[in-house]
Amino acid sequence: MTARTQATTASQPTHLRAHTFHGLDTSQPGPRLLVLGAVHGNETCGTQAITQLLAEFESGKLVIQRGAVTFIPITNPKAYELKRRMGDRNLNRNMAVTANPQDYEDRIANELCPILESHDVLLDLHSFHTGGAPFVMIGPQNNTGTLEPFSHAEQEMQLARHHRTGRSRHRRGPPSVGEGGRIGC
């Protein structure tokens, strides 16, 4: 390892922090929800919302009755630390397990993809730096495809309606590289 590599590695965040809460009502299994914040390091609203929710779970104000919820408040610690959209590259555009990680985001993907696989539903929180009405992006449609099988379209739509953002966008069919989500995991 060269001195430059050692310095670069030493200055990078070294872990991905996850918080999981499990419901104790085992009479009915429940869904497993994963909530991500700061996939892009300069989008901090999700991290702030998750921090507030964690405090409410810790205080007992919120409880999980069944199923589980996992929060990752800072999904891309390097980008977050740099206060930039990306660390080495855009994690949301290329996320797959790789045997030979080439950059920081590959290392995140190697940890994050198994977590994604162990959950039923993903809520990926993003934010804007300009004005505009909030919206919910939902999708894909229910399908049994090999890239992104999905069977929770109705639950997603109910969640979107509950939050009444005023706008919703539906992603049709499985994603392609560039649309984000569970690509390649």
C-alpha positions in Angstrom: 0.0 0.0 0.0 1.4 3.4 -0.9 1.6 6.4 1.4 -1.1 8.1 -0.8 -3.4 5.0 -0.5 -2.9 4.9 3.2 -3.8 8.5 3.7 -6.9 8.3 1.5 -8.1 5.2 3.2 -7.5 6.6 6.7 -9.5 9.7 5.9 -12.6 7.9 4.7 -15.4 6.9 7.0 -15.0 3.2 7.9 -18.5 2.0 8.7 -22.2 2.1 7.8 -24.5 2.6 10.8 -27.9 0.9 10.8 -30.6 1.0 13.5 -33.2 -1.8 13.5 -36.4 -2.0 15.6 -38.4 -5.2 15.7 -42.1 -5.6 16.7 -42.7 -8.1 19.4 -46.1 -9.3 18.2 -45.1 -12.6 16.6 -48.7 -13.8 16.1 -48.6 -12.1 12.7 -45.5 -11.5 10.7 -45.1 -8.0 9.4 -43.2 -6.3 6.6 -39.5 -5.3 6.9 -39.0 -1.7 6.0 -35.7 -0.1 5.2 -35.4 3.7 5.3 -32.3 5.4 3.8 -31.1 8.9 4.2 -28.1 10.7 2.6 -27.6 8.4 -0.4 -26.4 11.7 -1.7 -24.3 13.5 0.9 -25.7 17.0 0.3 -29.3 15.8 0.7 -29.7 16.0 4.5 -33.4 16.2 5.0 -33.7 12.4 5.2 -31.0 12.2 7.8 -32.7 14.8 9.9 -36.1 13.0 9.6 -34.5 9.7 10.5 -32.7 11.3 13.5 -36.0 12.6 14.8 -37.7 9.2 14.2 -34.9 7.4 16.1 -35.4 9.6 19.1 -39.1 8.9 19.0 -38.5 5.2 18.9 -35.9 5.4 21.7 -38.3 7.4 23.9 -41.2 5.0 23.3 -43.3 7.7 21.5 -43.3 5.4 18.4 -43.4 1.6 18.6 -43.3 -1.2 16.1 -46.0 -3.7 16.8 -45.0 -6.3 14.1 -42.4 -6.6 11.4 -39.3 -4.5 11.6 -37.9 -1.1 10.5 -34.3 -0.5 9.8 -32.9 3.1 9.5 -29.6 4.0 7.8 -29.5 7.8 8.4 -26.3 8.3 6.4 -26.0 5.8 3.5 -23.0 7.4 1.9 -20.8 8.6 4.8 -18.0 9.9 2.6 -20.3 12.1 0.5 -22.0 13.3 3.7 -18.7 14.1 5.3 -17.7 16.0 2.2 -21.1 17.8 2.0 -21.3 16.7 -1.6 -23.7 14.7 -3.7 -21.1 12.0 -4.3 -18.0 10.5 -2.6 -16.1 8.9 -5.5 -19.2 8.5 -7.7 -23.0 8.5 -7.6 -24.1 5.5 -5.5 -27.7 5.8 -6.7 -26.6 5.1 -10.3 -24.6 1.9 -9.8 -25.3 -0.3 -6.8 -24.3 -3.9 -7.0 -22.2 -6.4 -5.1 -18.7 -6.7 -6.5 -15.9 -9.0 -5.6 -13.3 -6.4 -6.5 -14.4 -3.0 -5.1 -12.9 -0.1 -7.1 -14.2 2.8 -5.1 -15.8 3.8 -1.8 -19.3 3.4 -3.2 -18.5 -0.2 -4.3 -17.7 -0.9 -0.6 -21.0 0.6 0.5 -22.9 -1.4 -2.1 -21.2 -4.6 -0.8 -22.7 -3.9 2.6 -25.9 -2.3 1.6 -27.1 -4.8 -1.1 -27.5 -7.7 1.4 -29.4 -5.3 3.7 -31.7 -4.4 0.8 -32.3 -8.0 0.0 -33.3 -8.8 3.6 -36.1 -6.2 3.6 -39.5 -6.1 1.8 -39.9 -2.4 1.3 -37.5 0.5 0.7 -38.1 4.1 1.5 -35.2 6.1 0.1 -35.4 9.7 1.3 -34.0 12.5 -1.0 -34.2 16.3 -0.9 -33.8 19.3 -3.1 -31.8 22.5 -2.8 -34.4 24.5 -4.8 -38.0 25.3 -4.3 -40.8 23.1 -5.6 -43.7 21.0 -4.3 -42.8 17.7 -2.5 -43.6 14.5 -4.4 -43.4 10.7 -3.9 -41.8 8.5 -6.5 -43.4 5.0 -6.3 -42.9 1.9 -8.3 -42.3 -0.4 -9.9 -45.6 -2.1 -10.7 -46.1 -5.5 -9.2 -44.1 -8.0 -11.2 -42.2 -11.3 -11.0 -39.2 -10.2 -13.2 -35.7 -11.2 -12.5 -34.2 -7.7 -12.1 -36.6 -6.3 -9.5 -39.5 -8.5 -8.5 -42.0 -6.5 -6.6 -45.4 -7.2 -4.9 -46.1 -4.1 -2.8 -47.5 -1.6 -5.3 -50.8 -1.1 -3.4 -49.1 -0.6 -0.1 -46.8 2.0 -1.7 -49.7 3.8 -3.2 -51.5 3.9 0.2 -48.4 5.3 1.8 -48.1 8.0 -0.9 -51.8 8.9 -0.6 -51.4 9.1 3.2 -48.7 11.7 2.9 -50.6 13.8 0.4 -47.6 15.4 -1.3 -49.8 16.6 -4.1 -47.7 14.8 -6.7 -46.7 11.3 -7.3 -44.6 9.8 -10.0 -44.8 6.1 -10.9 -41.8 4.3 -12.3 -43.1 1.8 -14.9 -41.5 -1.6 -15.0 -38.2 -2.6 -13.6 -35.5 0.1 -13.3 -32.6 0.5 -15.6 -29.2 1.8 -14.6 -29.7 5.5 -13.9 -33.1 5.4 -12.3 -31.8 4.5 -8.8 -33.4 2.0 -6.4 -32.4 -1.6 -6.0 -30.2 -1.9 -9.1 -28.3 -5.1 -9.4 -28.6 -6.2 -5.8 
